[in-house]
Amino acid sequence: MKNGDGYIVILLLVLFVIWGSFQIRRWWNRLPDRPLHIEPDEEIPVTDAVALLENAGYEVLTVKRRIPLFIQVDGGADAGGAEWESRLYVDHWAQVEEDLYLVKVERERQPYEWTGSSIRDRLLPYALLYEEAAGILVVSPHNGKIRKIEFEIDRQSLEKRG
């Protein structure tokens, strides 16, 4: 080895150890993969939406499910803030092959506005809540359509800014 090569080797080893520790920390802090388990209901009433899904090859697994939400603002009522209870609803869960989909039924009195921002505002909470789902099916019984929505979040751009 030439004079100074030892310092370069030590510097490379230190950089490798630092890089490795960051990679291990990132891996360690990742949320564990939890499989999405939906308990099927024994009886599913056949509505227009259910019939549409079954005719398209989906197996409908559940009836409407309620997801309770508890909201605290500024530390809750005890800290001078506010507290609320709310809920989200999943109209059905459906499956085709191994893919599990959350189902929302479009109501005639509350039609979806098919723009990126509107779909994001109405459906992104479900996609974030159930990341393991293959997507969200929006069933429109009044016009006989099933639309499959999939969100992809650019996590690399989040990491660059965070």
PyRosetta script that sets phi, psi and omega in degrees:
from pyrosetta import init, pose_from_sequence

init()
pose = pose_from_sequence("MKNGDGYIVILLLVLFVIWGSFQIRRWWNRLPDRPLHIEPDEEIPVTDAVALLENAGYEVLTVKRRIPLFIQVDGGADAGGAEWESRLYVDHWAQVEEDLYLVKVERERQPYEWTGSSIRDRLLPYALLYEEAAGILVVSPHNGKIRKIEFEIDRQSLEKRG")
pose.set_psi(1, 145.4)
pose.set_omega(1, 178.2)
pose.set_phi(2, -84.7)
pose.set_psi(2, 166.2)
pose.set_omega(2, 179.1)
pose.set_phi(3, -60.6)
pose.set_psi(3, 125.5)
pose.set_omega(3, 179.1)
pose.set_phi(4, 96.3)
pose.set_psi(4, -14.8)
pose.set_omega(4, 179.5)
pose.set_phi(5, -64.2)
pose.set_psi(5, -34.1)
pose.set_omega(5, 178.5)
pose.set_phi(6, -61.1)
pose.set_psi(6, -38.8)
pose.set_omega(6, 178.8)
pose.set_phi(7, -66.2)
pose.set_psi(7, -38.4)
pose.set_omega(7, 179.8)
pose.set_phi(8, -67.0)
pose.set_psi(8, -41.2)
pose.set_omega(8, 178.2)
pose.set_phi(9, -63.1)
pose.set_psi(9, -43.9)
pose.set_omega(9, 179.2)
pose.set_phi(10, -64.2)
pose.set_psi(10, -43.3)
pose.set_omega(10, 178.3)
pose.set_phi(11, -60.7)
pose.set_psi(11, -43.7)
pose.set_omega(11, 177.9)
pose.set_phi(12, -63.5)
pose.set_psi(12, -41.0)
pose.set_omega(12, 177.6)
pose.set_phi(13, -62.8)
pose.set_psi(13, -42.6)
pose.set_omega(13, 178.8)
pose.set_phi(14, -63.0)
pose.set_psi(14, -44.7)
pose.set_omega(14, 178.6)
pose.set_phi(15, -62.6)
pose.set_psi(15, -39.6)
pose.set_omega(15, 178.6)
pose.set_phi(16, -64.7)
pose.set_psi(16, -42.0)
pose.set_omega(16, 179.1)
pose.set_phi(17, -64.9)
pose.set_psi(17, -42.8)
pose.set_omega(17, 178.8)
pose.set_phi(18, -63.3)
pose.set_psi(18, -48.1)
pose.set_omega(18, 179.0)
pose.set_phi(19, -59.7)
pose.set_psi(19, -44.3)
pose.set_omega(19, 179.8)
pose.set_phi(20, -62.2)
pose.set_psi(20, -39.8)
pose.set_omega(20, -179.7)
pose.set_phi(21, -66.5)
pose.set_psi(21, -37.2)
pose.set_omega(21, 175.9)
pose.set_phi(22, -64.8)
pose.set_psi(22, -41.2)
pose.set_omega(22, 179.4)
pose.set_phi(23, -65.5)
pose.set_psi(23, -41.7)
pose.set_omega(23, 178.9)
pose.set_phi(24, -65.8)
pose.set_psi(24, -41.8)
pose.set_omega(24, 178.6)
pose.set_phi(25, -62.6)
pose.set_psi(25, -42.4)
pose.set_omega(25, 177.5)
pose.set_phi(26, -61.6)
pose.set_psi(26, -43.6)
pose.set_omega(26, 179.2)
pose.set_phi(27, -64.8)
pose.set_psi(27, -42.5)
pose.set_omega(27, -177.0)
pose.set_phi(28, -66.0)
pose.set_psi(28, -37.2)
pose.set_omega(28, -175.8)
pose.set_phi(29, -83.5)
pose.set_psi(29, -6.8)
pose.set_omega(29, 176.6)
pose.set_phi(30, -63.7)
pose.set_psi(30, 144.0)
pose.set_omega(30, 175.4)
pose.set_phi(31, -67.4)
pose.set_psi(31, 142.5)
pose.set_omega(31, 178.7)
pose.set_phi(32, -67.3)
pose.set_psi(32, 145.2)
pose.set_omega(32, 175.7)
pose.set_phi(33, -73.0)
pose.set_psi(33, 119.2)
pose.set_omega(33, 177.8)
pose.set_phi(34, -114.4)
pose.set_psi(34, 128.6)
pose.set_omega(34, -179.5)
pose.set_phi(35, -69.5)
pose.set_psi(35, 142.3)
pose.set_omega(35, 179.5)
pose.set_phi(36, -82.5)
pose.set_psi(36, 116.6)
pose.set_omega(36, -179.4)
pose.set_phi(37, -116.8)
pose.set_psi(37, 116.1)
pose.set_omega(37, 178.3)
pose.set_phi(38, -110.0)
pose.set_psi(38, 122.4)
pose.set_omega(38, 178.4)
pose.set_phi(39, -79.1)
pose.set_psi(39, 115.0)
pose.set_omega(39, -177.9)
pose.set_phi(40, -67.5)
pose.set_psi(40, 145.3)
pose.set_omega(40, 174.1)
pose.set_phi(41, -82.2)
pose.set_psi(41, 149.0)
pose.set_omega(41, -178.0)
pose.set_phi(42, -70.0)
pose.set_psi(42, -38.6)
pose.set_omega(42, -176.3)
pose.set_phi(43, -128.8)
pose.set_psi(43, 128.7)
pose.set_omega(43, 178.6)
pose.set_phi(44, -116.4)
pose.set_psi(44, 114.9)
pose.set_omega(44, 176.5)
pose.set_phi(45, -62.8)
pose.set_psi(45, 138.7)
pose.set_omega(45, -177.6)
pose.set_phi(46, -85.8)
pose.set_psi(46, 102.4)
pose.set_omega(46, 174.4)
pose.set_phi(47, -100.4)
pose.set_psi(47, 177.8)
pose.set_omega(47, 176.9)
pose.set_phi(48, -60.0)
pose.set_psi(48, -40.2)
pose.set_omega(48, -179.4)
pose.set_phi(49, -66.0)
pose.set_psi(49, -42.8)
pose.set_omega(49, 179.7)
pose.set_phi(50, -64.4)
pose.set_psi(50, -43.9)
pose.set_omega(50, 179.1)
pose.set_phi(51, -61.7)
pose.set_psi(51, -41.6)
pose.set_omega(51, 179.2)
pose.set_phi(52, -61.9)
pose.set_psi(52, -44.4)
pose.set_omega(52, 178.9)
pose.set_phi(53, -64.0)
pose.set_psi(53, -45.7)
pose.set_omega(53, -178.7)
pose.set_phi(54, -65.4)
pose.set_psi(54, -37.8)
pose.set_omega(54, 177.0)
pose.set_phi(55, -66.0)
pose.set_psi(55, -25.8)
pose.set_omega(55, 178.8)
pose.set_phi(56, -88.0)
pose.set_psi(56, 1.2)
pose.set_omega(56, 176.1)
pose.set_phi(57, 98.8)
pose.set_psi(57, 5.3)
pose.set_omega(57, 178.8)
pose.set_phi(58, -89.8)
pose.set_psi(58, 146.0)
pose.set_omega(58, 171.8)
pose.set_phi(59, -99.6)
pose.set_psi(59, 117.2)
pose.set_omega(59, 179.7)
pose.set_phi(60, -81.2)
pose.set_psi(60, 125.8)
pose.set_omega(60, -173.1)
pose.set_phi(61, -100.3)
pose.set_psi(61, -30.4)
pose.set_omega(61, -172.9)
pose.set_phi(62, -138.6)
pose.set_psi(62, 163.4)
pose.set_omega(62, 166.9)
pose.set_phi(63, -92.2)
pose.set_psi(63, -173.0)
pose.set_omega(63, -175.5)
pose.set_phi(64, -56.9)
pose.set_psi(64, 135.3)
pose.set_omega(64, 177.6)
pose.set_phi(65, -117.7)
pose.set_psi(65, 138.5)
pose.set_omega(65, 179.4)
pose.set_phi(66, -101.9)
pose.set_psi(66, 132.3)
pose.set_omega(66, 178.4)
pose.set_phi(67, -114.5)
pose.set_psi(67, 103.4)
pose.set_omega(67, -178.9)
pose.set_phi(68, -70.8)
pose.set_psi(68, 142.6)
pose.set_omega(68, 178.0)
pose.set_phi(69, -125.3)
pose.set_psi(69, 140.0)
pose.set_omega(69, 176.0)
pose.set_phi(70, -121.4)
pose.set_psi(70, 124.9)
pose.set_omega(70, -172.3)
pose.set_phi(71, -118.1)
pose.set_psi(71, 130.6)
pose.set_omega(71, 174.2)
pose.set_phi(72, -121.0)
pose.set_psi(72, 134.5)
pose.set_omega(72, 176.2)
pose.set_phi(73, -119.0)
pose.set_psi(73, 131.8)
pose.set_omega(73, 178.2)
pose.set_phi(74, 53.5)
pose.set_psi(74, 44.8)
pose.set_omega(74, 175.3)
pose.set_phi(75, 84.7)
pose.set_psi(75, 2.3)
pose.set_omega(75, 178.3)
pose.set_phi(76, 87.7)
pose.set_psi(76, -179.2)
pose.set_omega(76, -174.9)
pose.set_phi(77, -63.4)
pose.set_psi(77, -35.9)
pose.set_omega(77, -179.3)
pose.set_phi(78, -64.8)
pose.set_psi(78, -26.6)
pose.set_omega(78, -178.4)
pose.set_phi(79, -100.6)
pose.set_psi(79, 12.3)
pose.set_omega(79, 178.9)
pose.set_phi(80, 90.5)
pose.set_psi(80, 4.2)
pose.set_omega(80, 178.7)
pose.set_phi(81, -95.8)
pose.set_psi(81, -143.9)
pose.set_omega(81, -178.3)
pose.set_phi(82, -136.7)
pose.set_psi(82, 157.4)
pose.set_omega(82, 175.9)
pose.set_phi(83, -135.3)
pose.set_psi(83, 141.0)
pose.set_omega(83, 177.6)
pose.set_phi(84, -140.4)
pose.set_psi(84, 155.5)
pose.set_omega(84, 169.0)
pose.set_phi(85, -113.2)
pose.set_psi(85, 139.9)
pose.set_omega(85, 177.7)
pose.set_phi(86, -145.5)
pose.set_psi(86, -169.5)
pose.set_omega(86, -179.4)
pose.set_phi(87, -160.2)
pose.set_psi(87, 156.5)
pose.set_omega(87, 168.7)
pose.set_phi(88, -118.3)
pose.set_psi(88, 154.9)
pose.set_omega(88, 177.6)
pose.set_phi(89, -124.4)
pose.set_psi(89, 137.9)
pose.set_omega(89, 170.4)
pose.set_phi(90, -108.9)
pose.set_psi(90, 120.5)
pose.set_omega(90, -175.4)
pose.set_phi(91, -68.7)
pose.set_psi(91, -40.8)
pose.set_omega(91, 178.0)
pose.set_phi(92, -155.8)
pose.set_psi(92, 165.1)
pose.set_omega(92, 163.2)
pose.set_phi(93, -115.8)
pose.set_psi(93, 136.6)
pose.set_omega(93, -180.0)
pose.set_phi(94, -133.1)
pose.set_psi(94, 155.2)
pose.set_omega(94, -177.3)
pose.set_phi(95, -135.2)
pose.set_psi(95, 141.1)
pose.set_omega(95, 169.9)
pose.set_phi(96, -135.0)
pose.set_psi(96, 125.7)
pose.set_omega(96, -172.3)
pose.set_phi(97, 53.6)
pose.set_psi(97, -122.4)
pose.set_omega(97, 179.9)
pose.set_phi(98, -98.0)
pose.set_psi(98, -3.4)
pose.set_omega(98, -175.8)
pose.set_phi(99, -87.7)
pose.set_psi(99, 132.0)
pose.set_omega(99, -179.2)
pose.set_phi(100, -108.9)
pose.set_psi(100, 130.0)
pose.set_omega(100, -176.9)
pose.set_phi(101, -122.4)
pose.set_psi(101, 140.6)
pose.set_omega(101, 170.3)
pose.set_phi(102, -82.9)
pose.set_psi(102, 140.0)
pose.set_omega(102, -176.4)
pose.set_phi(103, -119.3)
pose.set_psi(103, 129.7)
pose.set_omega(103, 171.4)
pose.set_phi(104, -117.5)
pose.set_psi(104, 134.3)
pose.set_omega(104, 179.1)
pose.set_phi(105, -99.8)
pose.set_psi(105, 124.9)
pose.set_omega(105, 178.9)
pose.set_phi(106, -77.1)
pose.set_psi(106, 127.6)
pose.set_omega(106, 179.1)
pose.set_phi(107, -94.1)
pose.set_psi(107, 144.2)
pose.set_omega(107, 179.9)
pose.set_phi(108, -61.0)
pose.set_psi(108, -35.9)
pose.set_omega(108, -178.2)
pose.set_phi(109, -79.5)
pose.set_psi(109, -11.9)
pose.set_omega(109, 177.0)
pose.set_phi(110, -134.5)
pose.set_psi(110, 66.3)
pose.set_omega(110, -177.7)
pose.set_phi(111, -68.0)
pose.set_psi(111, 153.0)
pose.set_omega(111, 176.1)
pose.set_phi(112, -77.0)
pose.set_psi(112, 141.2)
pose.set_omega(112, 170.5)
pose.set_phi(113, -93.1)
pose.set_psi(113, 115.7)
pose.set_omega(113, -172.2)
pose.set_phi(114, -84.7)
pose.set_psi(114, 69.4)
pose.set_omega(114, 172.1)
pose.set_phi(115, -125.9)
pose.set_psi(115, 159.3)
pose.set_omega(115, -178.7)
pose.set_phi(116, -58.5)
pose.set_psi(116, -45.1)
pose.set_omega(116, -177.1)
pose.set_phi(117, -69.8)
pose.set_psi(117, -36.6)
pose.set_omega(117, 179.7)
pose.set_phi(118, -68.5)
pose.set_psi(118, -44.7)
pose.set_omega(118, 178.7)
pose.set_phi(119, -64.1)
pose.set_psi(119, -41.1)
pose.set_omega(119, 176.8)
pose.set_phi(120, -58.0)
pose.set_psi(120, -49.6)
pose.set_omega(120, -176.7)
pose.set_phi(121, -64.1)
pose.set_psi(121, -36.3)
pose.set_omega(121, -176.4)
pose.set_phi(122, -86.0)
pose.set_psi(122, -31.6)
pose.set_omega(122, -170.5)
pose.set_phi(123, -116.2)
pose.set_psi(123, -19.8)
pose.set_omega(123, -178.1)
pose.set_phi(124, -57.3)
pose.set_psi(124, -38.9)
pose.set_omega(124, 177.7)
pose.set_phi(125, -55.2)
pose.set_psi(125, -36.9)
pose.set_omega(125, 179.1)
pose.set_phi(126, -68.9)
pose.set_psi(126, -41.6)
pose.set_omega(126, 179.6)
pose.set_phi(127, -64.9)
pose.set_psi(127, -36.3)
pose.set_omega(127, 178.6)
pose.set_phi(128, -74.7)
pose.set_psi(128, -34.2)
pose.set_omega(128, 179.5)
pose.set_phi(129, -70.0)
pose.set_psi(129, -37.8)
pose.set_omega(129, -177.9)
pose.set_phi(130, -122.8)
pose.set_psi(130, 66.4)
pose.set_omega(130, -178.3)
pose.set_phi(131, -60.5)
pose.set_psi(131, -24.4)
pose.set_omega(131, -177.4)
pose.set_phi(132, -75.7)
pose.set_psi(132, -17.1)
pose.set_omega(132, 179.9)
pose.set_phi(133, -66.8)
pose.set_psi(133, 147.5)
pose.set_omega(133, 179.9)
pose.set_phi(134, -71.3)
pose.set_psi(134, -20.0)
pose.set_omega(134, 179.6)
pose.set_phi(135, 164.3)
pose.set_psi(135, -171.6)
pose.set_omega(135, 179.6)
pose.set_phi(136, -120.6)
pose.set_psi(136, 130.6)
pose.set_omega(136, 175.9)
pose.set_phi(137, -101.5)
pose.set_psi(137, 125.6)
pose.set_omega(137, 174.0)
pose.set_phi(138, -103.6)
pose.set_psi(138, 114.3)
pose.set_omega(138, -176.3)
pose.set_phi(139, -102.3)
pose.set_psi(139, 126.9)
pose.set_omega(139, 178.4)
pose.set_phi(140, -114.3)
pose.set_psi(140, 89.9)
pose.set_omega(140, -177.9)
pose.set_phi(141, -62.5)
pose.set_psi(141, -30.1)
pose.set_omega(141, -177.5)
pose.set_phi(142, -70.2)
pose.set_psi(142, -22.0)
pose.set_omega(142, 175.5)
pose.set_phi(143, -123.3)
pose.set_psi(143, 6.2)
pose.set_omega(143, 173.4)
pose.set_phi(144, 70.7)
pose.set_psi(144, 28.4)
pose.set_omega(144, -177.8)
pose.set_phi(145, -112.4)
pose.set_psi(145, 147.0)
pose.set_omega(145, 169.1)
pose.set_phi(146, -123.1)
pose.set_psi(146, 124.2)
pose.set_omega(146, 178.1)
pose.set_phi(147, -116.3)
pose.set_psi(147, 133.6)
pose.set_omega(147, -179.4)
pose.set_phi(148, -100.3)
pose.set_psi(148, 124.1)
pose.set_omega(148, -178.7)
pose.set_phi(149, -111.1)
pose.set_psi(149, 130.6)
pose.set_omega(149, 175.0)
pose.set_phi(150, -131.1)
pose.set_psi(150, 131.6)
pose.set_omega(150, 177.4)
pose.set_phi(151, -104.1)
pose.set_psi(151, 141.2)
pose.set_omega(151, 172.8)
pose.set_phi(152, -128.6)
pose.set_psi(152, 121.8)
pose.set_omega(152, -178.6)
pose.set_phi(153, -99.3)
pose.set_psi(153, 128.6)
pose.set_omega(153, 179.2)
pose.set_phi(154, -78.6)
pose.set_psi(154, 87.0)
pose.set_omega(154, -175.8)
pose.set_phi(155, -69.3)
pose.set_psi(155, -24.4)
pose.set_omega(155, 179.4)
pose.set_phi(156, -66.0)
pose.set_psi(156, -39.5)
pose.set_omega(156, 179.8)
pose.set_phi(157, -70.3)
pose.set_psi(157, -28.7)
pose.set_omega(157, 175.4)
pose.set_phi(158, -66.6)
pose.set_psi(158, -41.5)
pose.set_omega(158, -177.8)
pose.set_phi(159, -68.3)
pose.set_psi(159, -33.1)
pose.set_omega(159, -179.3)
pose.set_phi(160, -66.3)
pose.set_psi(160, -36.5)
pose.set_omega(160, -177.7)
pose.set_phi(161, -86.0)
pose.set_psi(161, -24.6)
pose.set_omega(161, -174.3)
pose.set_phi(162, -89.9)
pose.dump_pdb("model.pdb")
